[in-house]
Amino acid sequence: MDRRIIYEIYKNIREKQQQQDWSARQSLPWLTAFKEPWKDVAVGWYVMRSRNTFPLHLSVIRKQKFRLWLEHAAVCENKAEMLAYIEKANVAHHVDLKLLET
């Protein structure tokens, strides 16, 4: 097959996946807010990534006093995608999320 056709199919699948992941808001199990590592974390917004190398899974988490919400999730294939996704969350929720380097 033509590489261009394969790339277009891949790009289309990724776009649909990204739309679905953006709207993946869900409440995490109730007791999660009272367990490590969340029990001593202040109320607020957090960005978590699955690892330091790409591709990686990125999660935007909102901690309330008694609840944790997975607001958005993403698969990021490079640093530019990751930073763009964080910026999209910042704009959508009027926050200033930063990715802490480990």
PDB file as gemmi writes it, atoms N, CA and C in Angstrom:
CRYST1    1.000    1.000    1.000  90.00  90.00  90.00 P 1                      
ATOM      1  N   MET A   1       0.830  -1.198   0.000  1.00  0.00           N  
ATOM      2  CA  MET A   1       0.000   0.000   0.000  1.00  0.00           C  
ATOM      3  C   MET A   1       0.871   1.257   0.000  1.00  0.00           C  
ATOM      4  N   ASP A   2       0.287   2.296  -0.435  1.00  0.00           N  
ATOM      5  CA  ASP A   2       0.949   3.592  -0.458  1.00  0.00           C  
ATOM      6  C   ASP A   2       1.118   4.104   0.984  1.00  0.00           C  
ATOM      7  N   ARG A   3       2.313   4.566   1.329  1.00  0.00           N  
ATOM      8  CA  ARG A   3       2.586   5.056   2.682  1.00  0.00           C  
ATOM      9  C   ARG A   3       1.702   6.246   3.053  1.00  0.00           C  
ATOM     10  N   ARG A   4       1.396   7.059   2.070  1.00  0.00           N  
ATOM     11  CA  ARG A   4       0.558   8.237   2.312  1.00  0.00           C  
ATOM     12  C   ARG A   4      -0.852   7.810   2.740  1.00  0.00           C  
ATOM     13  N   ILE A   5      -1.387   6.797   2.123  1.00  0.00           N  
ATOM     14  CA  ILE A   5      -2.713   6.291   2.473  1.00  0.00           C  
ATOM     15  C   ILE A   5      -2.702   5.720   3.889  1.00  0.00           C  
ATOM     16  N   ILE A   6      -1.675   4.965   4.197  1.00  0.00           N  
ATOM     17  CA  ILE A   6      -1.550   4.397   5.548  1.00  0.00           C  
ATOM     18  C   ILE A   6      -1.463   5.508   6.589  1.00  0.00           C  
ATOM     19  N   TYR A   7      -0.678   6.541   6.282  1.00  0.00           N  
ATOM     20  CA  TYR A   7      -0.548   7.657   7.216  1.00  0.00           C  
ATOM     21  C   TYR A   7      -1.879   8.378   7.400  1.00  0.00           C  
ATOM     22  N   GLU A   8      -2.638   8.577   6.352  1.00  0.00           N  
ATOM     23  CA  GLU A   8      -3.938   9.242   6.447  1.00  0.00           C  
ATOM     24  C   GLU A   8      -4.922   8.427   7.298  1.00  0.00           C  
ATOM     25  N   ILE A   9      -4.897   7.129   7.134  1.00  0.00           N  
ATOM     26  CA  ILE A   9      -5.748   6.257   7.955  1.00  0.00           C  
ATOM     27  C   ILE A   9      -5.341   6.371   9.424  1.00  0.00           C  
ATOM     28  N   TYR A  10      -4.048   6.304   9.685  1.00  0.00           N  
ATOM     29  CA  TYR A  10      -3.527   6.432  11.045  1.00  0.00           C  
ATOM     30  C   TYR A  10      -3.917   7.782  11.646  1.00  0.00           C  
ATOM     31  N   LYS A  11      -3.747   8.852  10.889  1.00  0.00           N  
ATOM     32  CA  LYS A  11      -4.066  10.195  11.364  1.00  0.00           C  
ATOM     33  C   LYS A  11      -5.554  10.319  11.706  1.00  0.00           C  
ATOM     34  N   ASN A  12      -6.401   9.744  10.890  1.00  0.00           N  
ATOM     35  CA  ASN A  12      -7.837   9.774  11.127  1.00  0.00           C  
ATOM     36  C   ASN A  12      -8.194   9.034  12.424  1.00  0.00           C  
ATOM     37  N   ILE A  13      -7.607   7.877  12.631  1.00  0.00           N  
ATOM     38  CA  ILE A  13      -7.851   7.101  13.856  1.00  0.00           C  
ATOM     39  C   ILE A  13      -7.380   7.879  15.079  1.00  0.00           C  
ATOM     40  N   ARG A  14      -6.198   8.477  14.987  1.00  0.00           N  
ATOM     41  CA  ARG A  14      -5.647   9.254  16.111  1.00  0.00           C  
ATOM     42  C   ARG A  14      -6.524  10.455  16.452  1.00  0.00           C  
ATOM     43  N   GLU A  15      -7.041  11.145  15.447  1.00  0.00           N  
ATOM     44  CA  GLU A  15      -7.907  12.304  15.701  1.00  0.00           C  
ATOM     45  C   GLU A  15      -9.172  11.889  16.439  1.00  0.00           C  
ATOM     46  N   LYS A  16      -9.774  10.778  16.018  1.00  0.00           N  
ATOM     47  CA  LYS A  16     -10.978  10.286  16.694  1.00  0.00           C  
ATOM     48  C   LYS A  16     -10.660   9.865  18.136  1.00  0.00           C  
ATOM     49  N   GLN A  17      -9.512   9.220  18.317  1.00  0.00           N  
ATOM     50  CA  GLN A  17      -9.097   8.810  19.652  1.00  0.00           C  
ATOM     51  C   GLN A  17      -8.891  10.033  20.542  1.00  0.00           C  
ATOM     52  N   GLN A  18      -8.262  11.070  20.005  1.00  0.00           N  
ATOM     53  CA  GLN A  18      -8.006  12.274  20.797  1.00  0.00           C  
ATOM     54  C   GLN A  18      -9.309  12.959  21.207  1.00  0.00           C  
ATOM     55  N   GLN A  19     -10.276  12.998  20.323  1.00  0.00           N  
ATOM     56  CA  GLN A  19     -11.580  13.581  20.660  1.00  0.00           C  
ATOM     57  C   GLN A  19     -12.248  12.788  21.778  1.00  0.00           C  
ATOM     58  N   GLN A  20     -12.200  11.491  21.687  1.00  0.00           N  
ATOM     59  CA  GLN A  20     -12.798  10.635  22.703  1.00  0.00           C  
ATOM     60  C   GLN A  20     -12.070  10.788  24.040  1.00  0.00           C  
ATOM     61  N   ASP A  21     -10.737  10.813  24.017  1.00  0.00           N  
ATOM     62  CA  ASP A  21      -9.953  10.947  25.245  1.00  0.00           C  
ATOM     63  C   ASP A  21     -10.190  12.298  25.923  1.00  0.00           C  
ATOM     64  N   TRP A  22     -10.379  13.349  25.128  1.00  0.00           N  
ATOM     65  CA  TRP A  22     -10.608  14.677  25.695  1.00  0.00           C  
ATOM     66  C   TRP A  22     -11.901  14.700  26.509  1.00  0.00           C  
ATOM     67  N   SER A  23     -12.897  13.971  26.073  1.00  0.00           N  
ATOM     68  CA  SER A  23     -14.188  13.988  26.761  1.00  0.00           C  
ATOM     69  C   SER A  23     -14.351  12.804  27.718  1.00  0.00           C  
ATOM     70  N   ALA A  24     -13.259  12.239  28.179  1.00  0.00           N  
ATOM     71  CA  ALA A  24     -13.283  11.029  28.999  1.00  0.00           C  
ATOM     72  C   ALA A  24     -13.487  11.306  30.485  1.00  0.00           C  
ATOM     73  N   ARG A  25     -14.078  12.428  30.841  1.00  0.00           N  
ATOM     74  CA  ARG A  25     -14.229  12.803  32.242  1.00  0.00           C  
ATOM     75  C   ARG A  25     -14.944  11.705  33.024  1.00  0.00           C  
ATOM     76  N   GLN A  26     -14.315  11.322  34.139  1.00  0.00           N  
ATOM     77  CA  GLN A  26     -14.943  10.326  35.008  1.00  0.00           C  
ATOM     78  C   GLN A  26     -14.434  10.487  36.428  1.00  0.00           C  
ATOM     79  N   SER A  27     -15.278  10.106  37.342  1.00  0.00           N  
ATOM     80  CA  SER A  27     -14.913  10.136  38.745  1.00  0.00           C  
ATOM     81  C   SER A  27     -14.124   8.870  39.060  1.00  0.00           C  
ATOM     82  N   LEU A  28     -13.016   9.029  39.742  1.00  0.00           N  
ATOM     83  CA  LEU A  28     -12.247   7.870  40.179  1.00  0.00           C  
ATOM     84  C   LEU A  28     -12.919   7.303  41.433  1.00  0.00           C  
ATOM     85  N   PRO A  29     -12.668   6.049  41.765  1.00  0.00           N  
ATOM     86  CA  PRO A  29     -13.314   5.458  42.940  1.00  0.00           C  
ATOM     87  C   PRO A  29     -13.171   6.345  44.182  1.00  0.00           C  
ATOM     88  N   TRP A  30     -14.229   6.423  44.959  1.00  0.00           N  
ATOM     89  CA  TRP A  30     -14.332   7.352  46.076  1.00  0.00           C  
ATOM     90  C   TRP A  30     -13.146   7.269  47.036  1.00  0.00           C  
ATOM     91  N   LEU A  31     -12.705   6.099  47.396  1.00  0.00           N  
ATOM     92  CA  LEU A  31     -11.617   5.956  48.372  1.00  0.00           C  
ATOM     93  C   LEU A  31     -10.250   6.361  47.834  1.00  0.00           C  
ATOM     94  N   THR A  32     -10.121   6.546  46.536  1.00  0.00           N  
ATOM     95  CA  THR A  32      -8.833   6.916  45.942  1.00  0.00           C  
ATOM     96  C   THR A  32      -8.292   8.206  46.544  1.00  0.00           C  
ATOM     97  N   ALA A  33      -9.146   9.156  46.854  1.00  0.00           N  
ATOM     98  CA  ALA A  33      -8.718  10.436  47.427  1.00  0.00           C  
ATOM     99  C   ALA A  33      -8.102  10.280  48.816  1.00  0.00           C  
ATOM    100  N   PHE A  34      -8.331   9.148  49.457  1.00  0.00           N  
ATOM    101  CA  PHE A  34      -7.832   8.928  50.818  1.00  0.00           C  
ATOM    102  C   PHE A  34      -6.662   7.948  50.860  1.00  0.00           C  
ATOM    103  N   LYS A  35      -6.150   7.576  49.694  1.00  0.00           N  
ATOM    104  CA  LYS A  35      -5.023   6.640  49.616  1.00  0.00           C  
ATOM    105  C   LYS A  35      -3.811   7.342  49.014  1.00  0.00           C  
ATOM    106  N   GLU A  36      -2.643   6.745  49.230  1.00  0.00           N  
ATOM    107  CA  GLU A  36      -1.414   7.247  48.613  1.00  0.00           C  
ATOM    108  C   GLU A  36      -1.533   7.136  47.103  1.00  0.00           C  
ATOM    109  N   PRO A  37      -1.025   8.039  46.343  1.00  0.00           N  
ATOM    110  CA  PRO A  37      -0.292   9.245  46.747  1.00  0.00           C  
ATOM    111  C   PRO A  37      -1.199  10.449  46.964  1.00  0.00           C  
ATOM    112  N   TRP A  38      -2.509  10.276  46.893  1.00  0.00           N  
ATOM    113  CA  TRP A  38      -3.426  11.406  46.872  1.00  0.00           C  
ATOM    114  C   TRP A  38      -3.830  11.928  48.242  1.00  0.00           C  
ATOM    115  N   LYS A  39      -3.693  11.145  49.293  1.00  0.00           N  
ATOM    116  CA  LYS A  39      -4.250  11.553  50.586  1.00  0.00           C  
ATOM    117  C   LYS A  39      -3.611  12.826  51.146  1.00  0.00           C  
ATOM    118  N   ASP A  40      -2.354  13.089  50.856  1.00  0.00           N  
ATOM    119  CA  ASP A  40      -1.682  14.279  51.384  1.00  0.00           C  
ATOM    120  C   ASP A  40      -1.499  15.378  50.333  1.00  0.00           C  
ATOM    121  N   VAL A  41      -2.161  15.225  49.189  1.00  0.00           N  
ATOM    122  CA  VAL A  41      -2.034  16.192  48.101  1.00  0.00           C  
ATOM    123  C   VAL A  41      -3.115  17.259  48.252  1.00  0.00           C  
ATOM    124  N   ALA A  42      -2.734  18.512  48.043  1.00  0.00           N  
ATOM    125  CA  ALA A  42      -3.679  19.628  48.164  1.00  0.00           C  
ATOM    126  C   ALA A  42      -4.748  19.568  47.075  1.00  0.00           C  
ATOM    127  N   VAL A  43      -5.882  20.159  47.358  1.00  0.00           N  
ATOM    128  CA  VAL A  43      -6.950  20.294  46.373  1.00  0.00           C  
ATOM    129  C   VAL A  43      -6.406  21.100  45.193  1.00  0.00           C  
ATOM    130  N   GLY A  44      -6.724  20.669  43.971  1.00  0.00           N  
ATOM    131  CA  GLY A  44      -6.246  21.403  42.802  1.00  0.00           C  
ATOM    132  C   GLY A  44      -6.199  20.526  41.566  1.00  0.00           C  
ATOM    133  N   TRP A  45      -5.502  21.020  40.560  1.00  0.00           N  
ATOM    134  CA  TRP A  45      -5.370  20.354  39.260  1.00  0.00           C  
ATOM    135  C   TRP A  45      -3.963  19.786  39.106  1.00  0.00           C  
ATOM    136  N   TYR A  46      -3.872  18.598  38.507  1.00  0.00           N  
ATOM    137  CA  TYR A  46      -2.582  17.925  38.352  1.00  0.00           C  
ATOM    138  C   TYR A  46      -2.484  17.271  36.977  1.00  0.00           C  
ATOM    139  N   VAL A  47      -1.248  17.184  36.500  1.00  0.00           N  
ATOM    140  CA  VAL A  47      -0.955  16.472  35.257  1.00  0.00           C  
ATOM    141  C   VAL A  47      -0.069  15.305  35.623  1.00  0.00           C  
ATOM    142  N   MET A  48      -0.464  14.131  35.163  1.00  0.00           N  
ATOM    143  CA  MET A  48       0.352  12.938  35.411  1.00  0.00           C  
ATOM    144  C   MET A  48       0.684  12.301  34.072  1.00  0.00           C  
ATOM    145  N   ARG A  49       1.883  11.786  33.981  1.00  0.00           N  
ATOM    146  CA  ARG A  49       2.251  11.046  32.780  1.00  0.00           C  
ATOM    147  C   ARG A  49       2.707   9.656  33.186  1.00  0.00           C  
ATOM    148  N   SER A  50       2.515   8.722  32.278  1.00  0.00           N  
ATOM    149  CA  SER A  50       2.791   7.329  32.604  1.00  0.00           C  
ATOM    150  C   SER A  50       4.282   7.021  32.686  1.00  0.00           C  
ATOM    151  N   ARG A  51       5.084   7.786  31.962  1.00  0.00           N  
ATOM    152  CA  ARG A  51       6.535   7.576  31.974  1.00  0.00           C  
ATOM    153  C   ARG A  51       7.230   8.784  31.375  1.00  0.00           C  
ATOM    154  N   ASN A  52       8.557   8.771  31.375  1.00  0.00           N  
ATOM    155  CA  ASN A  52       9.327   9.908  30.868  1.00  0.00           C  
ATOM    156  C   ASN A  52       9.691   9.804  29.397  1.00  0.00           C  
ATOM    157  N   THR A  53       9.435   8.666  28.773  1.00  0.00           N  
ATOM    158  CA  THR A  53       9.764   8.498  27.356  1.00  0.00           C  
ATOM    159  C   THR A  53       8.481   8.414  26.536  1.00  0.00           C  
ATOM    160  N   PHE A  54       8.596   8.769  25.276  1.00  0.00           N  
ATOM    161  CA  PHE A  54       7.434   8.768  24.374  1.00  0.00           C  
ATOM    162  C   PHE A  54       7.370   7.467  23.592  1.00  0.00           C  
ATOM    163  N   PRO A  55       6.177   7.021  23.240  1.00  0.00           N  
ATOM    164  CA  PRO A  55       4.874   7.595  23.565  1.00  0.00           C  
ATOM    165  C   PRO A  55       4.527   7.377  25.031  1.00  0.00           C  
ATOM    166  N   LEU A  56       3.631   8.220  25.539  1.00  0.00           N  
ATOM    167  CA  LEU A  56       3.219   8.117  26.935  1.00  0.00           C  
ATOM    168  C   LEU A  56       1.747   8.447  27.066  1.00  0.00           C  
ATOM    169  N   HIS A  57       1.196   8.110  28.209  1.00  0.00           N  
ATOM    170  CA  HIS A  57      -0.196   8.412  28.520  1.00  0.00           C  
ATOM    171  C   HIS A  57      -0.199   9.586  29.482  1.00  0.00           C  
ATOM    172  N   LEU A  58      -0.991  10.605  29.177  1.00  0.00           N  
ATOM    173  CA  LEU A  58      -1.073  11.816  29.985  1.00  0.00           C  
ATOM    174  C   LEU A  58      -2.472  11.915  30.579  1.00  0.00           C  
ATOM    175  N   SER A  59      -2.561  12.248  31.851  1.00  0.00           N  
ATOM    176  CA  SER A  59      -3.857  12.398  32.521  1.00  0.00           C  
ATOM    177  C   SER A  59      -3.927  13.757  33.200  1.00  0.00           C  
ATOM    178  N   VAL A  60      -5.060  14.416  33.058  1.00  0.00           N  
ATOM    179  CA  VAL A  60      -5.320  15.664  33.771  1.00  0.00           C  
ATOM    180  C   VAL A  60      -6.316  15.305  34.876  1.00  0.00           C  
ATOM    181  N   ILE A  61      -5.869  15.495  36.131  1.00  0.00           N  
ATOM    182  CA  ILE A  61      -6.633  15.091  37.304  1.00  0.00           C  
ATOM    183  C   ILE A  61      -7.031  16.328  38.104  1.00  0.00           C  
ATOM    184  N   ARG A  62      -8.268  16.361  38.561  1.00  0.00           N  
ATOM    185  CA  ARG A  62      -8.722  17.429  39.457  1.00  0.00           C  
ATOM    186  C   ARG A  62      -9.044  16.802  40.800  1.00  0.00           C  
ATOM    187  N   LYS A  63      -8.350  17.284  41.836  1.00  0.00           N  
ATOM    188  CA  LYS A  63      -8.605  16.768  43.178  1.00  0.00           C  
ATOM    189  C   LYS A  63      -9.483  17.750  43.919  1.00  0.00           C  
ATOM    190  N   GLN A  64     -10.597  17.234  44.403  1.00  0.00           N  
ATOM    191  CA  GLN A  64     -11.460  17.985  45.302  1.00  0.00           C  
ATOM    192  C   GLN A  64     -11.255  17.403  46.696  1.00  0.00           C  
ATOM    193  N   LYS A  65     -11.903  17.960  47.674  1.00  0.00           N  
ATOM    194  CA  LYS A  65     -11.678  17.507  49.046  1.00  0.00           C  
ATOM    195  C   LYS A  65     -11.917  16.013  49.211  1.00  0.00           C  
ATOM    196  N   PHE A  66     -13.015  15.506  48.653  1.00  0.00           N  
ATOM    197  CA  PHE A  66     -13.352  14.096  48.838  1.00  0.00           C  
ATOM    198  C   PHE A  66     -13.436  13.312  47.537  1.00  0.00           C  
ATOM    199  N   ARG A  67     -13.063  13.910  46.406  1.00  0.00           N  
ATOM    200  CA  ARG A  67     -13.207  13.238  45.100  1.00  0.00           C  
ATOM    201  C   ARG A  67     -11.989  13.498  44.235  1.00  0.00           C  
ATOM    202  N   LEU A  68     -11.742  12.556  43.353  1.00  0.00           N  
ATOM    203  CA  LEU A  68     -10.742  12.710  42.298  1.00  0.00           C  
ATOM    204  C   LEU A  68     -11.449  12.535  40.965  1.00  0.00           C  
ATOM    205  N   TRP A  69     -11.168  13.438  40.043  1.00  0.00           N  
ATOM    206  CA  TRP A  69     -11.768  13.367  38.714  1.00  0.00           C  
ATOM    207  C   TRP A  69     -10.678  13.243  37.661  1.00  0.00           C  
ATOM    208  N   LEU A  70     -10.825  12.262  36.805  1.00  0.00           N  
ATOM    209  CA  LEU A  70      -9.992  12.188  35.613  1.00  0.00           C  
ATOM    210  C   LEU A  70     -10.703  13.074  34.597  1.00  0.00           C  
ATOM    211  N   GLU A  71     -10.184  14.270  34.407  1.00  0.00           N  
ATOM    212  CA  GLU A  71     -10.834  15.235  33.529  1.00  0.00           C  
ATOM    213  C   GLU A  71     -10.552  14.933  32.054  1.00  0.00           C  
ATOM    214  N   HIS A  72      -9.295  14.637  31.746  1.00  0.00           N  
ATOM    215  CA  HIS A  72      -8.907  14.372  30.361  1.00  0.00           C  
ATOM    216  C   HIS A  72      -7.761  13.366  30.346  1.00  0.00           C  
ATOM    217  N   ALA A  73      -7.667  12.642  29.254  1.00  0.00           N  
ATOM    218  CA  ALA A  73      -6.565  11.699  29.053  1.00  0.00           C  
ATOM    219  C   ALA A  73      -6.075  11.848  27.624  1.00  0.00           C  
ATOM    220  N   ALA A  74      -4.823  11.466  27.408  1.00  0.00           N  
ATOM    221  CA  ALA A  74      -4.272  11.565  26.053  1.00  0.00           C  
ATOM    222  C   ALA A  74      -3.109  10.607  25.892  1.00  0.00           C  
ATOM    223  N   VAL A  75      -2.929  10.159  24.672  1.00  0.00           N  
ATOM    224  CA  VAL A  75      -1.719   9.448  24.289  1.00  0.00           C  
ATOM    225  C   VAL A  75      -0.885  10.460  23.526  1.00  0.00           C  
ATOM    226  N   CYS A  76       0.310  10.724  24.007  1.00  0.00           N  
ATOM    227  CA  CYS A  76       1.185  11.719  23.384  1.00  0.00           C  
ATOM    228  C   CYS A  76       2.394  11.010  22.780  1.00  0.00           C  
ATOM    229  N   GLU A  77       2.643  11.305  21.520  1.00  0.00           N  
ATOM    230  CA  GLU A  77       3.749  10.655  20.818  1.00  0.00           C  
ATOM    231  C   GLU A  77       5.037  11.463  20.856  1.00  0.00           C  
ATOM    232  N   ASN A  78       4.946  12.738  21.260  1.00  0.00           N  
ATOM    233  CA  ASN A  78       6.149  13.570  21.351  1.00  0.00           C  
ATOM    234  C   ASN A  78       5.893  14.720  22.323  1.00  0.00           C  
ATOM    235  N   LYS A  79       6.940  15.479  22.612  1.00  0.00           N  
ATOM    236  CA  LYS A  79       6.843  16.560  23.593  1.00  0.00           C  
ATOM    237  C   LYS A  79       5.898  17.660  23.129  1.00  0.00           C  
ATOM    238  N   ALA A  80       5.884  17.963  21.840  1.00  0.00           N  
ATOM    239  CA  ALA A  80       5.001  19.010  21.321  1.00  0.00           C  
ATOM    240  C   ALA A  80       3.534  18.649  21.549  1.00  0.00           C  
ATOM    241  N   GLU A  81       3.154  17.402  21.300  1.00  0.00           N  
ATOM    242  CA  GLU A  81       1.778  16.959  21.552  1.00  0.00           C  
ATOM    243  C   GLU A  81       1.434  17.072  23.036  1.00  0.00           C  
ATOM    244  N   MET A  82       2.367  16.684  23.875  1.00  0.00           N  
ATOM    245  CA  MET A  82       2.138  16.728  25.314  1.00  0.00           C  
ATOM    246  C   MET A  82       1.922  18.165  25.783  1.00  0.00           C  
ATOM    247  N   LEU A  83       2.780  19.073  25.369  1.00  0.00           N  
ATOM    248  CA  LEU A  83       2.657  20.468  25.789  1.00  0.00           C  
ATOM    249  C   LEU A  83       1.394  21.113  25.226  1.00  0.00           C  
ATOM    250  N   ALA A  84       1.025  20.766  24.004  1.00  0.00           N  
ATOM    251  CA  ALA A  84      -0.199  21.300  23.401  1.00  0.00           C  
ATOM    252  C   ALA A  84      -1.434  20.824  24.174  1.00  0.00           C  
ATOM    253  N   TYR A  85      -1.416  19.588  24.612  1.00  0.00           N  
ATOM    254  CA  TYR A  85      -2.542  19.040  25.363  1.00  0.00           C  
ATOM    255  C   TYR A  85      -2.677  19.726  26.723  1.00  0.00           C  
ATOM    256  N   ILE A  86      -1.554  19.964  27.380  1.00  0.00           N  
ATOM    257  CA  ILE A  86      -1.575  20.671  28.666  1.00  0.00           C  
ATOM    258  C   ILE A  86      -2.104  22.088  28.465  1.00  0.00           C  
ATOM    259  N   GLU A  87      -1.676  22.746  27.411  1.00  0.00           N  
ATOM    260  CA  GLU A  87      -2.150  24.102  27.130  1.00  0.00           C  
ATOM    261  C   GLU A  87      -3.654  24.106  26.835  1.00  0.00           C  
ATOM    262  N   LYS A  88      -4.136  23.108  26.118  1.00  0.00           N  
ATOM    263  CA  LYS A  88      -5.569  22.990  25.832  1.00  0.00           C  
ATOM    264  C   LYS A  88      -6.359  22.869  27.135  1.00  0.00           C  
ATOM    265  N   ALA A  89      -5.865  22.089  28.091  1.00  0.00           N  
ATOM    266  CA  ALA A  89      -6.521  21.954  29.394  1.00  0.00           C  
ATOM    267  C   ALA A  89      -6.468  23.273  30.169  1.00  0.00           C  
ATOM    268  N   ASN A  90      -5.345  23.973  30.099  1.00  0.00           N  
ATOM    269  CA  ASN A  90      -5.220  25.269  30.764  1.00  0.00           C  
ATOM    270  C   ASN A  90      -6.272  26.247  30.265  1.00  0.00           C  
ATOM    271  N   VAL A  91      -6.433  26.314  28.966  1.00  0.00           N  
ATOM    272  CA  VAL A  91      -7.401  27.233  28.368  1.00  0.00           C  
ATOM    273  C   VAL A  91      -8.833  26.808  28.702  1.00  0.00           C  
ATOM    274  N   ALA A  92      -9.133  25.534  28.587  1.00  0.00           N  
ATOM    275  CA  ALA A  92     -10.494  25.039  28.819  1.00  0.00           C  
ATOM    276  C   ALA A  92     -10.945  25.228  30.263  1.00  0.00           C  
ATOM    277  N   HIS A  93     -10.021  25.100  31.209  1.00  0.00           N  
ATOM    278  CA  HIS A  93     -10.396  25.134  32.623  1.00  0.00           C  
ATOM    279  C   HIS A  93      -9.893  26.375  33.362  1.00  0.00           C  
ATOM    280  N   HIS A  94      -9.254  27.294  32.636  1.00  0.00           N  
ATOM    281  CA  HIS A  94      -8.755  28.543  33.231  1.00  0.00           C  
ATOM    282  C   HIS A  94      -7.813  28.263  34.401  1.00  0.00           C  
ATOM    283  N   VAL A  95      -6.867  27.366  34.149  1.00  0.00           N  
ATOM    284  CA  VAL A  95      -5.869  26.996  35.160  1.00  0.00           C  
ATOM    285  C   VAL A  95      -4.488  27.200  34.559  1.00  0.00           C  
ATOM    286  N   ASP A  96      -3.475  26.969  35.359  1.00  0.00           N  
ATOM    287  CA  ASP A  96      -2.091  27.088  34.886  1.00  0.00           C  
ATOM    288  C   ASP A  96      -1.335  25.822  35.252  1.00  0.00           C  
ATOM    289  N   LEU A  97      -1.682  24.728  34.565  1.00  0.00           N  
ATOM    290  CA  LEU A  97      -1.019  23.443  34.804  1.00  0.00           C  
ATOM    291  C   LEU A  97       0.389  23.480  34.257  1.00  0.00           C  
ATOM    292  N   LYS A  98       1.289  22.883  34.999  1.00  0.00           N  
ATOM    293  CA  LYS A  98       2.665  22.761  34.543  1.00  0.00           C  
ATOM    294  C   LYS A  98       3.087  21.305  34.722  1.00  0.00           C  
ATOM    295  N   LEU A  99       3.952  20.875  33.866  1.00  0.00           N  
ATOM    296  CA  LEU A  99       4.468  19.525  33.981  1.00  0.00           C  
ATOM    297  C   LEU A  99       5.765  19.588  34.774  1.00  0.00           C  
ATOM    298  N   LEU A 100       5.791  18.908  35.907  1.00  0.00           N  
ATOM    299  CA  LEU A 100       6.994  18.888  36.730  1.00  0.00           C  
ATOM    300  C   LEU A 100       7.949  17.856  36.178  1.00  0.00           C  
ATOM    301  N   GLU A 101       9.170  18.250  35.936  1.00  0.00           N  
ATOM    302  CA  GLU A 101      10.181  17.315  35.446  1.00  0.00           C  
ATOM    303  C   GLU A 101      10.682  16.498  36.619  1.00  0.00           C  
ATOM    304  N   THR A 102      10.833  15.183  36.406  1.00  0.00           N  
ATOM    305  CA  THR A 102      11.307  14.313  37.488  1.00  0.00           C  
ATOM    306  C   THR A 102      12.736  13.909  37.257  1.00  0.00           C  
TER     307      THR A 102                                                      
END                                                                             
